[in-house]
Every structure is written in structure tokens, then in C-alpha cells.
Amino acid sequence: LYSRTGGTQTHTLAEHWDGASWTETPVPQAAGTHPQLTAVTADAPDDAWAVGFEVHGDPTAVVDHWDGTAWSSVDDIPGLAGTALSSVAAVAPDDVWVAGGRFVAHFDGTSWTQFSVPGVDPSGINGIRAFSSTDVLAVGDCGACGGIFGANYAVRGPISDVIPVHAVVNGCPPSPLAILRGLLHITRHLPS
């Protein structure tokens, strides 16, 4: 899946591999819009998901579903306003995750549930991987470096508002000496 430019018009492109050749498959696209799909996943030949965004001012999330024959837009996900989705993971037709920025949502086969991710900067999450509905990883870049993640909990702190902290090791990445000092601090506070 990608967006391609033909002259001055951009349109979203999806290709389907049938084992012998690639065939273009139309993707829903409203007149005058130019969605960009950024990720795709499939758990079966008749269950694939693609996500991305459309930008006209604030980003608008795009979620499309492949049923084995055609793509259709998914418009019933709450809280997507101002979100650019960057990742999607599907374990089964009733176990799908989408993510981007501060937004994470799960589809249980019937409805979508949005999850709060504490301390994440608006540009935070850029990847998600699901092994099951109870084993999901979301990743981004190091917030301690600042930059586009300057508002991340690791920069604004304290991180102890988000998770229990027994030692703080500064740096991104931390130096070997900082890691050793952190380990020494923890070992001094362990029960004998």
C-alpha cells in the first residue's frame, strides 16, 4: 500500500498478490481527498487492515478493511479526530489494534475501544504489534532526548507518576557508568 503521484494528483494505491501477479485494488477515497496509507496487516486472505491519515488542516485518521474482495472504510472508531495512524496489528478478525501518536484502539469484532497511553507526546507511538489480545507492544522513539518527543513523561517527569521507579538512570542511551550506578543503587536497597 502506498500513495502515488500522477501529475499533480495523489491517490492511494493498494495492490493484491494472488500468488502469480500483483493487481491494483481500489481503496475508498472521497473526492478531493488524498489519504496516505502507512501500514497494513492481514491475519487471513479475507481479513486485512490498512491505516494512515488524510491531511487538510488537522490530520484525519484513515482505517480501511479488506474482506477478500474489496476495501471499505471503517468510520466508527471513537476519538480519531486529529490523529494520524501509523501502525496496525491483527491477531484475528475479532482482535485488531490501531495506533498513532497518543491514540491506541482495539477492535473486538463488534466495536472499538480506545485506550489511554499515559505520558505520550502527540507524535509518540509509531508502531504496534499484537501477539494476542493480552500481549501487545507499542513503540516509539526515546522521549528522554527531547526533540519531537519533548513533552514525553521522560522529559517532563517525573516518570514515577506513570510507573514505579526504584532508580533513575539518565541518558539516551545511558552511559555504561550511569547504568552501573543505577544497579549499585538498586542493590543497596534490596532485602538481604
C-alpha positions in Angstrom: 0.0 0.0 0.0 1.3 3.4 -0.8 0.3 6.8 -2.2 1.5 7.6 -5.6 1.5 10.9 -7.5 0.3 11.1 -11.1 1.0 14.6 -12.3 -0.4 16.9 -9.5 -2.9 14.4 -8.1 -2.1 11.9 -5.4 -4.2 8.8 -4.9 -3.9 5.9 -2.6 -2.9 2.6 -4.1 -3.3 -0.9 -2.8 -2.0 -4.0 -4.6 -3.1 -7.6 -4.1 -0.8 -10.5 -4.7 -2.6 -13.7 -5.9 0.5 -15.9 -6.0 1.3 -15.1 -9.6 0.9 -11.3 -10.1 0.0 -8.0 -8.5 -3.4 -6.4 -9.1 -4.4 -2.9 -8.1 -7.4 -2.9 -5.8 -9.4 0.3 -5.4 -9.3 1.9 -1.9 -12.1 4.1 -0.7 -11.2 7.8 -1.3 -13.6 10.7 -1.1 -13.5 13.2 -3.9 -10.9 15.9 -3.3 -9.0 13.9 -0.6 -5.6 12.4 -0.7 -5.2 9.8 2.1 -1.8 8.3 2.8 -1.8 4.7 4.0 1.2 4.0 6.2 0.7 0.4 7.4 -1.1 -2.8 6.5 -1.6 -6.2 8.3 -3.5 -9.3 7.5 -4.5 -12.3 9.6 -6.3 -14.1 6.7 -6.8 -13.7 3.0 -10.2 -12.2 3.7 -9.2 -10.0 6.7 -6.7 -7.3 6.1 -6.5 -3.8 7.6 -4.7 -0.7 6.4 -4.3 2.6 8.3 -2.9 6.1 7.6 -4.1 9.6 7.5 -5.6 12.4 5.4 -4.3 15.9 6.0 -6.4 19.0 5.4 -5.5 21.1 8.4 -5.6 18.7 11.3 -4.8 15.0 10.3 -7.8 12.7 10.0 -7.2 9.0 10.6 -7.9 6.5 7.8 -8.8 2.9 8.5 -9.7 0.5 5.7 -10.7 -3.1 5.9 -10.2 -5.8 3.1 -12.8 -8.6 3.1 -11.1 -10.7 0.4 -12.9 -8.9 -2.4 -12.8 -5.2 -1.7 -11.6 -2.4 0.6 -14.1 -0.5 2.7 -13.7 2.5 5.1 -14.1 2.0 8.8 -15.7 5.1 10.3 -17.0 4.0 13.7 -13.8 4.4 15.8 -14.3 6.9 18.6 -11.7 9.5 19.3 -9.9 9.6 16.0 -10.1 13.4 15.4 -6.7 14.9 14.9 -5.0 11.5 14.7 -2.6 10.2 12.1 -2.4 6.5 12.4 1.0 4.9 11.8 0.5 1.2 12.7 -2.0 -1.7 12.7 -1.8 -5.2 14.1 -4.3 -8.0 13.7 -4.3 -11.4 15.5 -7.8 -12.4 14.3 -10.9 -10.8 12.8 -12.0 -10.0 16.3 -8.6 -8.9 17.6 -7.3 -5.8 15.8 -5.2 -2.9 17.1 -4.5 0.5 15.6 -2.1 3.2 16.8 -0.6 6.5 16.1 0.5 9.5 18.2 -1.3 9.2 21.5 -4.1 7.0 20.1 -4.4 3.3 20.6 -7.7 1.4 19.9 -8.7 -2.2 19.9 -11.5 -3.9 17.8 -13.1 -6.9 19.4 -15.1 -8.0 16.3 -18.1 -5.8 17.3 -16.8 -2.4 18.5 -13.7 -0.3 19.0 -12.3 0.7 22.4 -9.9 3.5 22.8 -7.1 3.1 25.3 -5.2 5.9 27.1 -1.4 5.8 27.0 -0.1 7.9 29.8 2.8 10.4 29.2 3.0 10.0 25.5 3.7 13.1 23.3 1.3 13.7 20.4 3.9 12.2 18.0 4.7 9.3 20.4 3.6 5.9 19.2 4.6 4.8 15.7 4.4 1.1 15.9 2.2 -1.6 17.4 2.5 -5.4 17.4 0.0 -7.8 18.9 0.7 -11.5 19.7 -2.7 -11.9 21.4 -5.4 -9.5 22.9 -3.4 -9.6 26.2 0.1 -9.4 24.7 0.5 -6.1 22.8 3.7 -4.0 22.3 3.6 -0.3 21.3 6.8 1.5 20.5 8.1 5.0 19.6 11.3 6.9 20.0 13.2 7.7 23.1 11.5 10.5 24.9 14.5 11.4 27.1 16.2 13.0 24.1 13.5 15.7 23.7 13.1 16.7 20.1 9.6 15.9 18.8 9.0 13.9 22.0 9.9 16.9 24.2 6.6 16.7 26.1 7.0 13.0 26.9 6.9 11.9 30.5 10.6 11.1 30.5 11.3 14.7 29.7 8.6 16.4 31.8 8.8 13.8 34.5 8.5 12.5 36.9 8.3 9.1 35.4 7.3 7.8 38.8 3.8 9.3 38.1 3.5 6.6 35.4 5.3 3.5 36.7 7.1 2.5 40.0 10.7 3.7 39.9 13.5 2.3 42.1 16.4 4.0 40.4 16.7 6.7 37.7 19.4 6.2 35.1 19.8 9.3 33.0 20.8 9.4 29.3 19.5 8.3 26.0 21.2 6.0 25.7 22.6 6.0 29.3 26.3 5.6 29.6 27.7 2.3 31.0 28.8 4.2 34.1 25.2 5.6 34.7 23.8 2.0 34.3 26.3 0.7 36.8 25.5 3.5 39.3 21.8 2.7 38.9 22.4 -1.0 39.5 24.5 -0.2 42.5 21.7 2.0 43.9 19.2 -0.8 43.5 21.3 -3.5 45.1 21.9 -1.3 48.1 18.1 -1.2 48.7 17.4 -4.9 48.1 16.4 -7.0 51.1 19.4 -9.1 52.4 
